Amino acid sequence: MTADRPVVLTQTARQDLADIWTEACKGSEAGANRLIARLLRRCDGLGRWPYSGRAMPDLGPGVRGDPAFKRMILYRVLPDSIQVLHIFHGARDLPTATRRAR
C-alpha cells in the first residue's frame, strides 16, 4: 500500500470554500461548517485514492473531477501531491464554473 499524498488547495479552491460557506450560512452556520468539513475530508481522501475521480482532459492536462455533496472537486495528481484546483456546485455550467481556475 502506498502512503497518502499531501493535498494542497490552490488559492482559487480556498476562495471557493469561503464562497460555499457564505452561501451555506444563509441556512445555518452549523450546517455550513459541517459541509466545509465534509468537503475538506473528501479532498484529503484524494491523497489516498488520487485516481478515484474521472479524467477531464478537456479542462486541462491531468485534470480530474470528483463529485462530492452536490459539488465538483477539480484536482490534478502531481508526482508528490494532489493539487485541488476548484470546488463548485455541480449544477453550475462547467465552462463558466471553471473559467477562474485556468
C-alpha positions in Angstrom: 0.0 0.0 0.0 1.3 3.4 -0.9 1.4 6.4 1.5 -1.1 9.2 1.2 0.0 12.1 -0.9 -0.4 15.5 0.7 -3.3 17.6 -0.6 -2.7 21.2 -1.4 -5.6 23.6 -2.1 -4.9 26.4 -4.5 -5.9 30.0 -3.7 -8.9 29.5 -6.0 -10.1 26.4 -4.2 -9.7 28.2 -0.8 -11.8 31.1 -2.1 -14.4 28.6 -3.5 -14.7 27.1 0.0 -15.2 30.5 1.5 -17.9 31.3 -1.0 -19.6 27.9 -0.4 -19.5 28.6 3.4 -21.0 32.1 2.9 -23.8 30.7 0.7 -24.5 27.8 3.0 -24.6 30.1 6.1 -27.8 31.5 4.7 -29.4 28.3 6.0 -27.3 27.5 9.1 -23.8 28.4 10.2 -23.5 24.9 11.8 -24.7 23.3 8.6 -22.2 25.4 6.6 -19.4 24.3 9.0 -20.4 20.6 8.5 -20.4 21.0 4.7 -17.0 22.5 4.6 -15.6 19.9 7.0 -17.1 17.1 4.7 -15.6 18.7 1.6 -12.2 19.0 3.2 -12.3 15.3 4.3 -13.2 14.4 0.7 -10.2 16.5 -0.6 -8.0 14.7 1.9 -9.3 11.3 0.7 -7.9 12.2 -2.8 -4.5 11.8 -1.3 -5.2 8.2 -0.6 -7.1 7.5 -3.8 -5.8 10.0 -6.3 -7.3 8.4 -9.4 -10.8 7.9 -8.0 -12.1 11.0 -9.9 -12.7 10.8 -13.6 -10.2 12.3 -16.0 -11.4 15.6 -17.5 -8.8 16.3 -20.2 -11.0 19.0 -21.8 -10.3 21.1 -18.7 -6.5 20.8 -18.9 -3.8 18.3 -18.8 -4.1 15.9 -15.8 -7.3 17.5 -14.5 -9.7 15.1 -12.8 -13.1 15.6 -11.2 -14.6 14.1 -8.1 -18.3 14.8 -7.3 -19.0 15.3 -3.6 -22.1 16.6 -1.7 -23.6 18.3 -4.8 -20.2 19.9 -5.6 -17.5 19.1 -8.0 -13.9 19.0 -6.9 -11.4 19.5 -9.7 -7.9 18.4 -9.0 -4.6 17.4 -10.5 -2.4 14.5 -9.5 1.2 15.7 -9.2 4.2 13.4 -8.6 4.4 14.2 -4.9 1.0 15.8 -4.0 -2.6 16.4 -5.0 -3.4 19.9 -6.2 -7.1 20.9 -5.6 -7.9 23.5 -8.3 -11.5 24.4 -7.9 -14.6 23.4 -5.9 -18.0 24.4 -7.2 -21.7 23.5 -7.2 -22.4 20.6 -9.5 -25.4 22.3 -11.1 -23.2 25.1 -12.5 -22.3 25.3 -16.1 -18.9 23.6 -16.2 -17.1 26.0 -18.6 -18.4 29.0 -16.7 -17.6 27.5 -13.3 -14.0 26.6 -14.3 -13.1 29.8 -16.0 -11.4 31.1 -12.8 -9.3 28.0 -12.3 -7.5 28.2 -15.7 
